[in-house]
Amino acid sequence: MNVAIYKEVQFDASHRLLHYKGKCANLHGHRWKVEVWIEGEPDATTGILIDFNVIRQIIEKFDHQIMLNAADQMAACIEKFQRVITTPGEPTSELLAILIRQDLIEYCHAQKIVAKVTRIRVWESPTCFAEIKDEDR
């Protein structure tokens, strides 16, 4: 029997958009909110589809981090003082949704969890979010 679960995680992080003309070209921070929907078959022994804490841990790797495009020259400067998460493109809400989805899928595959990430929503502010949905639906 399939079940559906939902998890919300919030984190604080900064980013800048290297190829953007406007305020977001400057390094700035957000209180991000990520919503995750996963469907699948719970484990026969535990009755758990995927541990909510695992979802939180996958997302919290971004907490209190600086996220920059891998092509951003600022990354090398900042890395002299602290860790920088570099992304394969602009660290937008859209890209974060894709990256988090990939991490969740990889975890489920590695743990042999029969699950599908049906939706990821990444809020950059209380009024703006990016969402990706499973293409097979």
Short mmCIF file of the C-alpha atoms (twelve columns), coordinates in Angstrom:
data_MODEL
# 
_entry.id   MODEL 
# 
loop_
_atom_site.group_PDB 
_atom_site.id 
_atom_site.type_symbol 
_atom_site.label_atom_id 
_atom_site.label_alt_id 
_atom_site.label_comp_id 
_atom_site.label_asym_id 
_atom_site.label_seq_id 
_atom_site.Cartn_x 
_atom_site.Cartn_y 
_atom_site.Cartn_z 
_atom_site.pdbx_PDB_model_num 
ATOM 1   C CA . MET A 1   0.000  0.000  0.000   1 
ATOM 2   C CA . ASN A 2   1.366  3.416  -0.960  1 
ATOM 3   C CA . VAL A 3   1.518  6.260  1.523   1 
ATOM 4   C CA . ALA A 4   2.353  9.922  1.098   1 
ATOM 5   C CA . ILE A 5   4.425  11.985 3.512   1 
ATOM 6   C CA . TYR A 6   5.196  15.676 3.779   1 
ATOM 7   C CA . LYS A 7   8.104  17.438 5.495   1 
ATOM 8   C CA . GLU A 8   8.879  21.133 5.886   1 
ATOM 9   C CA . VAL A 9   12.399 22.334 6.685   1 
ATOM 10  C CA . GLN A 10  13.640 25.891 7.110   1 
ATOM 11  C CA . PHE A 11  17.202 27.140 6.927   1 
ATOM 12  C CA . ASP A 12  19.136 30.376 6.685   1 
ATOM 13  C CA . ALA A 13  21.640 30.865 3.876   1 
ATOM 14  C CA . SER A 14  23.027 33.506 1.573   1 
ATOM 15  C CA . HIS A 15  23.518 33.554 -2.163  1 
ATOM 16  C CA . ARG A 16  24.033 35.833 -5.083  1 
ATOM 17  C CA . LEU A 17  23.143 35.486 -8.725  1 
ATOM 18  C CA . LEU A 18  26.239 35.985 -10.837 1 
ATOM 19  C CA . HIS A 19  24.472 36.592 -14.161 1 
ATOM 20  C CA . TYR A 20  21.537 38.609 -12.837 1 
ATOM 21  C CA . LYS A 21  21.172 42.357 -13.316 1 
ATOM 22  C CA . GLY A 22  19.565 43.752 -10.175 1 
ATOM 23  C CA . LYS A 23  19.706 43.561 -6.379  1 
ATOM 24  C CA . CYS A 24  20.140 39.780 -6.321  1 
ATOM 25  C CA . ALA A 25  23.549 40.187 -7.971  1 
ATOM 26  C CA . ASN A 26  24.749 41.225 -4.489  1 
ATOM 27  C CA . LEU A 27  25.463 38.673 -1.786  1 
ATOM 28  C CA . HIS A 28  22.389 38.540 0.459   1 
ATOM 29  C CA . GLY A 29  20.574 36.115 2.723   1 
ATOM 30  C CA . HIS A 30  17.173 34.520 3.068   1 
ATOM 31  C CA . ARG A 31  15.182 32.429 5.483   1 
ATOM 32  C CA . TRP A 32  14.500 29.568 3.049   1 
ATOM 33  C CA . LYS A 33  11.649 27.105 3.466   1 
ATOM 34  C CA . VAL A 34  11.609 23.750 1.696   1 
ATOM 35  C CA . GLU A 35  8.531  21.554 1.412   1 
ATOM 36  C CA . VAL A 36  8.903  17.925 0.355   1 
ATOM 37  C CA . TRP A 37  6.231  15.437 -0.721  1 
ATOM 38  C CA . ILE A 38  7.203  11.775 -1.094  1 
ATOM 39  C CA . GLU A 39  5.027  8.777  -1.960  1 
ATOM 40  C CA . GLY A 40  5.865  5.109  -1.790  1 
ATOM 41  C CA . GLU A 41  5.766  1.850  0.074   1 
ATOM 42  C CA . PRO A 42  6.623  1.940  3.783   1 
ATOM 43  C CA . ASP A 43  9.120  -0.554 5.124   1 
ATOM 44  C CA . ALA A 44  7.378  -3.811 6.066   1 
ATOM 45  C CA . THR A 45  9.101  -3.946 9.458   1 
ATOM 46  C CA . THR A 46  9.145  -0.308 10.621  1 
ATOM 47  C CA . GLY A 47  6.113  1.000  8.741   1 
ATOM 48  C CA . ILE A 48  8.209  4.053  7.787   1 
ATOM 49  C CA . LEU A 49  8.574  5.265  4.207   1 
ATOM 50  C CA . ILE A 50  11.581 7.533  4.875   1 
ATOM 51  C CA . ASP A 51  12.696 8.982  8.190   1 
ATOM 52  C CA . PHE A 52  11.649 12.636 8.505   1 
ATOM 53  C CA . ASN A 53  15.034 13.338 10.123  1 
ATOM 54  C CA . VAL A 54  16.817 12.101 6.996   1 
ATOM 55  C CA . ILE A 55  14.849 14.583 4.877   1 
ATOM 56  C CA . ARG A 56  15.768 17.346 7.335   1 
ATOM 57  C CA . GLN A 57  19.464 16.373 7.275   1 
ATOM 58  C CA . ILE A 58  19.603 16.357 3.475   1 
ATOM 59  C CA . ILE A 59  18.174 19.891 3.351   1 
ATOM 60  C CA . GLU A 60  20.042 21.310 6.344   1 
ATOM 61  C CA . LYS A 61  23.391 20.933 4.606   1 
ATOM 62  C CA . PHE A 62  22.528 24.396 3.226   1 
ATOM 63  C CA . ASP A 63  21.889 25.907 6.685   1 
ATOM 64  C CA . HIS A 64  24.062 28.927 7.490   1 
ATOM 65  C CA . GLN A 65  26.028 28.478 4.273   1 
ATOM 66  C CA . ILE A 66  26.955 30.705 1.377   1 
ATOM 67  C CA . MET A 67  25.703 29.344 -1.944  1 
ATOM 68  C CA . LEU A 68  27.400 30.518 -5.122  1 
ATOM 69  C CA . ASN A 69  27.500 29.553 -8.775  1 
ATOM 70  C CA . ALA A 70  30.563 27.343 -9.335  1 
ATOM 71  C CA . ALA A 71  31.685 29.903 -11.961 1 
ATOM 72  C CA . ASP A 72  31.563 32.762 -9.421  1 
ATOM 73  C CA . GLN A 73  35.062 34.082 -8.654  1 
ATOM 74  C CA . MET A 74  33.809 35.183 -5.235  1 
ATOM 75  C CA . ALA A 75  33.671 31.518 -4.153  1 
ATOM 76  C CA . ALA A 76  37.463 31.121 -4.098  1 
ATOM 77  C CA . CYS A 77  37.864 34.295 -2.038  1 
ATOM 78  C CA . ILE A 78  35.281 33.322 0.554   1 
ATOM 79  C CA . GLU A 79  36.545 29.726 0.782   1 
ATOM 80  C CA . LYS A 80  39.742 31.113 2.327   1 
ATOM 81  C CA . PHE A 81  37.625 31.890 5.385   1 
ATOM 82  C CA . GLN A 82  34.689 29.495 5.347   1 
ATOM 83  C CA . ARG A 83  32.984 26.750 3.386   1 
ATOM 84  C CA . VAL A 84  31.038 27.695 0.261   1 
ATOM 85  C CA . ILE A 85  28.449 25.506 -1.422  1 
ATOM 86  C CA . THR A 86  28.945 25.835 -5.154  1 
ATOM 87  C CA . THR A 87  26.142 24.982 -7.520  1 
ATOM 88  C CA . PRO A 88  26.180 24.012 -11.215 1 
ATOM 89  C CA . GLY A 89  24.517 27.273 -12.187 1 
ATOM 90  C CA . GLU A 90  22.839 30.125 -10.378 1 
ATOM 91  C CA . PRO A 91  21.804 29.171 -6.803  1 
ATOM 92  C CA . THR A 92  18.157 30.019 -7.367  1 
ATOM 93  C CA . SER A 93  15.092 28.526 -5.717  1 
ATOM 94  C CA . GLU A 94  14.542 26.605 -8.932  1 
ATOM 95  C CA . LEU A 95  17.997 25.030 -8.868  1 
ATOM 96  C CA . LEU A 96  17.822 24.252 -5.146  1 
ATOM 97  C CA . ALA A 97  14.569 22.373 -5.724  1 
ATOM 98  C CA . ILE A 98  16.282 20.268 -8.400  1 
ATOM 99  C CA . LEU A 99  19.363 19.582 -6.270  1 
ATOM 100 C CA . ILE A 100 17.353 18.623 -3.175  1 
ATOM 101 C CA . ARG A 101 15.171 16.320 -5.262  1 
ATOM 102 C CA . GLN A 102 18.272 14.628 -6.702  1 
ATOM 103 C CA . ASP A 103 19.738 14.130 -3.222  1 
ATOM 104 C CA . LEU A 104 16.492 12.588 -1.955  1 
ATOM 105 C CA . ILE A 105 16.227 10.261 -4.954  1 
ATOM 106 C CA . GLU A 106 19.849 9.160  -4.523  1 
ATOM 107 C CA . TYR A 107 19.289 8.473  -0.823  1 
ATOM 108 C CA . CYS A 108 16.165 6.394  -1.492  1 
ATOM 109 C CA . HIS A 109 17.943 4.430  -4.215  1 
ATOM 110 C CA . ALA A 110 20.977 3.756  -1.997  1 
ATOM 111 C CA . GLN A 111 18.733 2.598  0.866   1 
ATOM 112 C CA . LYS A 112 16.490 0.568  -1.458  1 
ATOM 113 C CA . ILE A 113 13.483 2.650  -0.459  1 
ATOM 114 C CA . VAL A 114 10.628 2.324  -2.951  1 
ATOM 115 C CA . ALA A 115 9.582  5.966  -3.119  1 
ATOM 116 C CA . LYS A 116 8.943  8.809  -5.516  1 
ATOM 117 C CA . VAL A 117 9.630  12.471 -4.732  1 
ATOM 118 C CA . THR A 118 6.388  13.892 -6.068  1 
ATOM 119 C CA . ARG A 119 6.935  17.561 -5.277  1 
ATOM 120 C CA . ILE A 120 9.558  19.947 -3.940  1 
ATOM 121 C CA . ARG A 121 8.740  23.559 -3.158  1 
ATOM 122 C CA . VAL A 122 11.517 25.996 -2.215  1 
ATOM 123 C CA . TRP A 123 10.447 29.309 -0.708  1 
ATOM 124 C CA . GLU A 124 12.971 32.130 -1.022  1 
ATOM 125 C CA . SER A 125 10.707 34.545 0.834   1 
ATOM 126 C CA . PRO A 126 7.187  34.409 2.292   1 
ATOM 127 C CA . THR A 127 5.771  35.411 -1.101  1 
ATOM 128 C CA . CYS A 128 8.049  33.646 -3.621  1 
ATOM 129 C CA . PHE A 129 8.664  29.986 -4.301  1 
ATOM 130 C CA . ALA A 130 9.804  27.609 -7.021  1 
ATOM 131 C CA . GLU A 131 8.196  24.197 -7.367  1 
ATOM 132 C CA . ILE A 132 9.012  21.040 -9.249  1 
ATOM 133 C CA . LYS A 133 6.644  18.114 -9.607  1 
ATOM 134 C CA . ASP A 134 7.230  14.550 -10.656 1 
ATOM 135 C CA . GLU A 135 7.028  14.414 -14.459 1 
ATOM 136 C CA . ASP A 136 5.426  10.954 -14.470 1 
ATOM 137 C CA . ARG A 137 2.202  12.084 -12.819 1 
# 
